[in-house]
Amino acid sequence: MFLASNLKFLRKRRKRTQDEVAFALQLKRSTLNGYEHGVGQPNLDRLVALATYYRFRLDDLVCRDLSRLPESRLQVLEQPVTVISKQ
């Protein structure tokens, strides 16, 4: 499992601070820090929010060591932002 290291890697890849990501996801910075260090585990809703924020599929975020992939491959794996309208 690579969730903790991937969260830290993706945050740094986007040049964001923990405060910025935590604010965007409505988390405490200490909670995000715990996720990045493997101390805490997000529940399913938060895991989906993290995957959506970073635009990666859940299985890639959790099961693949993203830091070992070239930037070109990361760009392919990133999902386009999709807006779902409620009608």
N, CA, C and O of each residue as an XYZ file, in Angstrom:
348
protein
N       0.834     -1.192      0.000
C       0.000      0.000      0.000
C       0.870      1.244      0.000
O       1.854      1.332      0.735
N       0.496      2.197     -0.828
C       1.318      3.392     -1.018
C       0.563      4.691     -0.732
O       1.013      5.766     -1.129
N      -0.563      4.603     -0.057
C      -1.390      5.788      0.148
C      -0.614      6.932      0.788
O      -0.608      8.042      0.256
N       0.029      6.686      1.900
C       0.713      7.762      2.629
C       1.777      8.429      1.761
O       1.803      9.654      1.648
N       2.641      7.645      1.157
C       3.714      8.232      0.351
C       3.156      8.917     -0.893
O       3.687      9.940     -1.325
N       2.093      8.366     -1.470
C       1.498      9.002     -2.652
C       0.861     10.342     -2.311
O       0.962     11.290     -3.089
N       0.212     10.429     -1.164
C      -0.401     11.702     -0.780
C       0.659     12.790     -0.638
O       0.472     13.912     -1.109
N       1.744     12.461     -0.003
C       2.827     13.432      0.164
C       3.458     13.772     -1.185
O       3.711     14.940     -1.481
N       3.708     12.754     -1.994
C       4.314     12.962     -3.310
C       3.436     13.861     -4.185
O       3.931     14.812     -4.790
N       2.153     13.566     -4.251
C       1.260     14.344     -5.110
C       1.110     15.779     -4.619
O       1.014     16.707     -5.422
N       1.089     15.958     -3.303
C       1.007     17.324     -2.765
C       2.242     18.117     -3.161
O       2.134     19.263     -3.598
N       3.402     17.520     -3.012
C       4.641     18.218     -3.367
C       4.740     18.425     -4.882
O       5.264     19.439     -5.343
N       4.239     17.470     -5.641
C       4.240     17.592     -7.110
C       3.437     18.812     -7.543
O       3.782     19.480     -8.518
N       2.377     19.093     -6.820
C       1.554     20.268     -7.126
C       2.033     21.530     -6.412
O       1.438     22.599     -6.548
N       3.112     21.389     -5.655
C       3.693     22.527     -4.931
C       2.670     23.163     -3.986
O       2.487     24.380     -3.967
N       2.014     22.311     -3.210
C       1.024     22.754     -2.233
C       1.524     22.442     -0.827
O       2.268     21.484     -0.618
N       1.114     23.244      0.110
C       1.426     22.977      1.511
C       0.320     22.097      2.091
O      -0.754     21.957      1.506
N       0.601     21.516      3.235
C      -0.435     20.746      3.915
C      -1.615     21.641      4.271
O      -2.767     21.214      4.190
N      -1.335     22.866      4.662
C      -2.415     23.800      5.005
C      -3.340     24.031      3.808
O      -4.561     24.043      3.957
N      -2.756     24.213      2.626
C      -3.560     24.469      1.424
C      -4.439     23.276      1.071
O      -5.623     23.441      0.776
N      -3.872     22.091      1.098
C      -4.643     20.889      0.756
C      -5.704     20.625      1.818
O      -6.848     20.313      1.488
N      -5.338     20.746      3.067
C      -6.297     20.522      4.151
C      -7.466     21.502      4.043
O      -8.619     21.112      4.227
N      -7.178     22.752      3.750
C      -8.242     23.751      3.594
C      -9.158     23.381      2.432
O     -10.381     23.448      2.562
N      -8.578     22.994      1.301
C      -9.371     22.647      0.124
C     -10.274     21.446      0.384
O     -11.373     21.360     -0.164
N      -9.808     20.518      1.220
C     -10.572     19.305      1.502
C     -11.355     19.381      2.812
O     -11.977     18.405      3.232
N     -11.319     20.542      3.445
C     -12.008     20.777      4.714
C     -11.577     19.766      5.776
O     -12.401     19.150      6.452
N     -10.245     19.617      5.898
C      -9.631     18.759      6.905
C      -8.767     19.612      7.817
O      -8.404     20.738      7.473
N      -8.446     19.076      8.965
C      -7.426     19.707      9.793
C      -6.071     19.343      9.195
O      -5.896     18.245      8.666
N      -5.122     20.257      9.277
C      -3.789     19.976      8.767
C      -3.183     18.770      9.460
O      -2.494     17.966      8.832
N      -3.438     18.643     10.752
C      -2.893     17.505     11.499
C      -3.472     16.179     11.005
O      -2.787     15.156     11.040
N      -4.708     16.185     10.550
C      -5.318     14.974      9.997
C      -4.631     14.587      8.702
O      -4.282     13.424      8.500
N      -4.436     15.566      7.823
C      -3.735     15.307      6.568
C      -2.309     14.836      6.832
O      -1.822     13.916      6.175
N      -1.653     15.460      7.783
C      -0.301     15.055      8.159
C      -0.284     13.587      8.607
O       0.623     12.833      8.254
N      -1.276     13.200      9.369
C      -1.384     11.807      9.805
C      -1.554     10.856      8.629
O      -0.966      9.775      8.616
N      -2.351     11.249      7.643
C      -2.519     10.419      6.449
C      -1.190     10.283      5.702
O      -0.828      9.192      5.260
N      -0.466     11.398      5.566
C       0.794     11.393      4.823
C       1.884     10.595      5.519
O       2.820     10.123      4.874
N       1.767     10.444      6.821
C       2.777      9.695      7.571
C       2.307      8.294      7.967
O       2.994      7.588      8.706
N       1.141      7.900      7.474
C       0.637      6.558      7.739
C       0.169      6.324      9.156
O      -0.018      5.181      9.574
N      -0.024      7.406      9.902
C      -0.494      7.289     11.278
C      -2.009      7.117     11.300
O      -2.544      6.335     12.086
N      -2.687      7.850     10.437
C      -4.137      7.762     10.334
C      -4.539      7.243      8.972
O      -3.776      7.334      8.010
N      -5.728      6.703      8.894
C      -6.277      6.203      7.631
C      -7.597      6.916      7.354
O      -8.476      6.962      8.215
N      -7.734      7.471      6.152
C      -8.992      8.148      5.827
C     -10.131      7.145      5.665
O      -9.928      6.015      5.219
N     -11.325      7.580      6.035
C     -12.489      6.742      5.755
C     -12.766      6.808      4.250
O     -12.101      7.551      3.528
N     -13.723      6.053      3.790
C     -13.976      5.961      2.353
C     -14.336      7.309      1.739
O     -13.863      7.633      0.650
N     -15.155      8.092      2.409
C     -15.541      9.402      1.872
C     -14.328     10.308      1.695
O     -14.202     10.992      0.679
N     -13.444     10.312      2.674
C     -12.246     11.148      2.576
C     -11.272     10.608      1.545
O     -10.586     11.374      0.870
N     -11.213      9.309      1.425
C     -10.349      8.705      0.415
C     -10.812      9.105     -0.984
O      -9.994      9.425     -1.847
N     -12.098      9.084     -1.199
C     -12.656      9.519     -2.484
C     -12.363     11.002     -2.705
O     -12.015     11.403     -3.816
N     -12.499     11.813     -1.669
C     -12.210     13.249     -1.792
C     -10.738     13.481     -2.142
O     -10.426     14.343     -2.964
N      -9.843     12.725     -1.531
C      -8.414     12.848     -1.840
C      -8.129     12.436     -3.275
O      -7.381     13.116     -3.978
N      -8.707     11.344     -3.709
C      -8.508     10.885     -5.089
C      -9.063     11.900     -6.077
O      -8.450     12.159     -7.113
N     -10.203     12.469     -5.768
C     -10.803     13.482     -6.637
C      -9.938     14.731     -6.690
O      -9.714     15.293     -7.762
N      -9.457     15.162     -5.547
C      -8.608     16.360     -5.484
C      -7.356     16.190     -6.349
O      -6.987     17.088     -7.105
N      -6.716     15.036     -6.229
C      -5.481     14.802     -6.982
C      -5.745     14.246     -8.382
O      -4.813     14.100     -9.173
N      -7.005     13.936     -8.694
C      -7.430     13.462    -10.011
C      -6.799     12.122    -10.394
O      -6.425     11.906    -11.547
N      -6.688     11.229     -9.413
C      -6.196      9.883     -9.666
C      -7.258      8.887     -9.226
O      -8.013      9.142     -8.288
N      -7.306      7.761     -9.905
C      -8.228      6.704     -9.502
C      -7.826      6.183     -8.132
O      -6.653      6.224     -7.761
N      -8.803      5.693     -7.388
C      -8.540      5.169     -6.047
C      -7.493      4.064     -6.059
O      -6.594      4.049     -5.219
N      -7.606      3.140     -7.008
C      -6.660      2.027     -7.022
C      -5.240      2.506     -7.303
O      -4.291      1.964     -6.737
N      -5.073      3.502     -8.159
C      -3.736      4.051     -8.403
C      -3.212      4.761     -7.157
O      -2.040      4.622     -6.808
N      -4.063      5.507     -6.501
C      -3.667      6.260     -5.316
C      -3.223      5.335     -4.183
O      -2.292      5.659     -3.446
N      -3.872      4.209     -4.046
C      -3.604      3.310     -2.933
C      -2.567      2.235     -3.274
O      -1.716      1.912     -2.445
N      -2.633      1.693     -4.460
C      -1.868      0.473     -4.774
C      -0.624      0.670     -5.636
O       0.159     -0.270     -5.779
N      -0.414      1.815     -6.198
C       0.713      2.033     -7.104
C       1.655      3.081     -6.529
O       1.208      4.120     -6.042
N       2.940      2.819     -6.581
C       3.934      3.798     -6.112
C       4.110      4.849     -7.201
O       4.901      4.676     -8.129
N       3.364      5.935     -7.074
C       3.346      6.970     -8.109
C       4.677      7.698     -8.228
O       4.994      8.232     -9.291
N       5.448      7.726     -7.172
C       6.726      8.454     -7.206
C       7.744      7.775     -8.124
O       8.737      8.394     -8.506
N       7.515      6.538     -8.474
C       8.456      5.809     -9.326
C       8.114      5.914    -10.812
O       8.831      5.386    -11.662
N       7.018      6.598    -11.113
C       6.584      6.731    -12.499
C       7.110      8.027    -13.102
O       7.225      9.036    -12.406
N       7.429      8.002    -14.396
C       7.842      9.250    -15.048
C       6.659     10.217    -15.154
O       5.499      9.805    -15.158
N       6.972     11.475    -15.237
C       5.935     12.511    -15.306
C       4.968     12.256    -16.464
O       3.768     12.496    -16.330
N       5.472     11.780    -17.577
C       4.596     11.519    -18.726
C       3.539     10.468    -18.390
O       2.394     10.586    -18.825
N       3.906      9.452    -17.627
C       2.957      8.416    -17.229
C       1.958      8.960    -16.202
O       0.778      8.611    -16.236
N       2.429      9.804    -15.302
C       1.531     10.422    -14.319
C       0.465     11.254    -15.014
O      -0.699     11.245    -14.613
N       0.861     11.966    -16.047
C      -0.096     12.794    -16.776
C      -1.153     11.951    -17.469
O      -2.305     12.369    -17.588
N      -0.770     10.769    -17.924
C      -1.731      9.854    -18.547
C      -2.704      9.316    -17.501
O      -3.896      9.170    -17.773
N      -2.194      9.021    -16.306
C      -3.038      8.461    -15.250
C      -3.997      9.473    -14.646
O      -5.054      9.100    -14.139
N      -3.640     10.744    -14.696
C      -4.513     11.770    -14.123
C      -5.834     11.796    -14.871
O      -5.874     11.787    -16.102
N      -6.886     11.829    -14.120
C      -8.215     11.827    -14.677
C      -8.677     13.257    -14.945
O      -8.389     14.161    -14.161
N      -9.388     13.463    -16.042
C      -9.942     14.796    -16.271
C     -10.986     15.126    -15.206
O     -11.651     14.236    -14.676
N     -11.115     16.385    -14.908
C     -12.111     16.817    -13.935
C     -13.495     16.712    -14.584
O     -13.733     17.252    -15.664
N     -14.386     16.014    -13.910
C     -15.739     15.810    -14.421
C     -16.712     16.503    -13.488
O     -16.663     16.325    -12.270
N     -17.589     17.287    -14.067
C     -18.623     17.953    -13.278
C     -19.913     17.175    -13.453
O     -20.378     16.953    -14.571
N     -20.479     16.767    -12.335
C     -21.734     16.019    -12.359
C     -22.846     16.958    -11.920
O     -22.823     17.500    -10.815
N     -23.798     17.137    -12.785
C     -24.899     18.025    -12.423
C     -26.042     17.205    -11.851
O     -26.311     16.087    -12.291
N     -26.698     17.775    -10.876
C     -27.873     17.139    -10.272
C     -29.098     17.723    -10.933
O     -29.338     18.930    -10.876
N     -29.868     16.860    -11.557
C     -31.066     17.353    -12.252
C     -32.311     16.766    -11.673
O     -33.410     17.071    -12.136
